[in-house]
């Protein structure tokens, strides 16, 4: 074979190999294993029986698989403190998703992240302190059995998701009778103004959530949330209003609300940040003087890329104490940590 032909053939083989390399990478199955844990020391300061103790409040183990043809899978185990202060294990997520080639949509089936809480936890970025207001006050669950469609437009200018789920939540025990009711949920977030945070939660955003449906036993379980947020890499300010309307078969409707405002500031060229949050929960809007107000403030320190520390005060004020001897407020001093691997 002539030298010129050999050189041409070699160049063609090299070009073919270079073109095939990205395709091979895309079609190579990949499994990642990771986790996150929340450990803390807490002292209750104004209780009738002051306490202080150490605990691991939550730990998650994540197994995420990426496969050819736009297939992804996830299984997450949840280790948590139960009502007896023992650590129990349950399944938090177990789903597969499919993203068709060149499609802005992803379809997902299984035990799923629900549309609101996962998004808001990413916005807040301090899940280590505790659940979000709508989660803490049992407005919504963070995971449920169902099917969803999600996607974004113009590089997260619009982020959206729609879900149909059982409504039982991931922590519920299976019902002995068939469930004939479902929840229909949707969230859309529109970026009104860009900042230096180009993520799905960055910028000046207007976000809305709606839920219609019934609990497993029948009735109503409707939810509506509106939120305005402004987030850059060093700064967040957000405010939300959440409304619920609940009933069970044969019982009157009960309406409730949550108002939450929160934010953080990360000091430039520093590992230090400050957080602040106020939640006002009204279990029944038709009953006066039943609101619960929670105020949270603290200082965080990023010890390393995978370890964050937080010292904070959490004060819960009760408008109507449960009993004659119950305190009107509960104040906790907390030293909390988040570690990932």
Secondary structure, DSSP 8 states (H G I E B T S, - for coil): --HHHHHHHHHHHHHHHHHHHHHHHHTS-EEEEEEEEEEEEEEE-SSTT-EEEEEEEEEEEEEEEEETTTEEEEEEEEEEE-TTS-EEEEEEEEEEEE--TT-SEEEEEEEEE-TTHHHHHHHH--GGG---HHHHTTS--SEEEEEEEEEEETTTTEEEEEEEE-SS-TTS---SS-----EEEEEEEEEEE--S--STT-EEEEEEEEEEE--TTSEEEEEEEEEEEEE-SSEEEEEEEEEEEEEETTS--EEEEEEEEEEEEE-TTSSEEEEEEEEEEES-TTSTT-EEEEEEEEEEEEEETTEEEEEEEEEEEESS-SSTTS-SEEEEEEEEEEEE-
